[in-house]
Amino acid sequence: MHTLREKKGGSDAAFFRGENKSPWYVVAFGMIGASISGVTFVSVPGMVRSMDMTYMQTVIGFFFGYLVVAHVLLPLYYKLNLISIYTYLGNRIGERSYRTGSFFFLLSRMLGTAAKLYLVCLILYNFVFHEFGIPFWIIAVVSVALVWIYTHKSGIKTIVWTDTLQTFCLFIALIFIIIAITQQLNIDFPTLTEAIRNHEHARIFVFDNWISRQNFFKQFISGIFIVIVMTGLDQDMMQKNLSCRNLKEAQKNMYWYGFSFIPLNFLFLCLGILLLILAKQLPVELPAINDDILPMFATKGYLGQPVLILFTIGIIAAAFSNSDSALTSMTTSFCVDILKTNKEDEQTARRKRNRVHLFMSLILISFICFFRIVNSQSVIDAIYVIASYTYGPLLGMFAFGLFTKRQTKDKWVPYIAIASPLICFLIDYLTTNLAGYKFGYELLMLNGFLTFAGMCILSKKTKNYGYNKR
């Protein structure tokens, strides 16, 4: 089992797990900001126009997913004293499964983080800094450089506290933007709540349409699985939990973090309805793209200069809180899973870790600038689809390890993990064109099932169930 060197300063213990001294309530509060990216800050209010408030069905499912993570995955991670959660795959299944899990995480996190930061940098460029003549690439470089500066020495130990500050800024920005819109509408709180409740886009639950992607059962169950894979099987999110003092405190963190996600997203959706009400009252023509609704109101003078400042603070805080933990987790995964620095002396490990951290930062900047050159929204959409596909194999591999007592052929796992998303893509294409049915979040579960089934087909019973000695 991997162990950490417990030296102070820039040690592995501080960078990877915060020396296991992070207060659970600080971790819980900071993780909220890490989950709310700059894209979410503008996308959730905008989605009200096209899908009402039905996103809340998925958010409710999130909470039950956090309970699964707290009681199934966290006890396992703490029991094994893991640095990288993908070490479990190596111990349980084999070396190739271990590296496959780490590879899928690195691919997904790099693409997802770059895409999120690209969109935030683009918003800042178009609505804030363009008039000052500041090039896009400078915004990208400065954004990633700031993250690198405050994470390169102490890693997760620093992030736990900076995420708390960034989450606080995000909350303040959201609340004051809502207050500014309320003042613009010139209505009191009871009238405000009544206007939101009676709005044509205030629908939350959909039980009568089984084909719709907004069906309650589809979104609720998918919400559970989304949290299991994007939190419980994600090194980025789990690294913060593993920095808590013990399992009990990590579970408390998961409970409160999961619960607080419900009112927060509800406020974002209420903000979306308020923007629609304000647009009708002014009146003003809304942009064609939903994601541009909030930036338009915040930057075009409809809500005043203070809201522009709050909006800028909000998306920067959300972007930094998401990207700093992602950068640290990618560094952790590459160092532990690929380079095996945890087996080297402290000085050598620290030197390699610093190089990897810088290398990951440069790759992140390169991807952001590449997306700017391509300058296509469809590319970003495709990247998010690809990122969601990569979590399916992780779901299948962990499910096989946790819920079976069989041993699969480790050398075939990488091929199964690659084939499963490809088969899912083919199924989605055929059902869309032949039956008119478009898969939504449930594609994740199908992806995981295919990986699980493939590993089962190539498996056999073993009398010595347990962990492989690598």
Salt bridges, closest charged atoms under 4 A:
ASP12 OD2 - ARG5 NH2 2.32
ASP12 OD1 - ARG353 NH1 3.15
GLU19 OE1 - LYS8 NZ 3.80
GLU19 OE1 - LYS157 NZ 3.22
ASP52 OD1 - HIS201 ND1 2.70
ASP52 OD2 - ARG203 NE 2.94
GLU95 OE2 - ARG99 NE 2.99
GLU95 OE2 - LYS340 NZ 3.59
GLU95 OE1 - ARG470 NH1 2.82
ASP163 OD2 - LYS240 NZ 3.79
GLU194 OE1 - ARG197 NH2 2.45
ASP234 OD2 - ARG109 NH2 2.65
ASP236 OD2 - ARG109 NE 3.58
ASP236 OD1 - LYS240 NZ 3.60
GLU249 OE1 - ARG245 NH1 3.69
GLU344 OE2 - LYS352 NZ 2.74
GLU346 OE1 - ARG5 NE 2.84
GLU346 OE2 - ARG350 NH2 3.32
ASP428 OD2 - LYS438 NZ 3.13
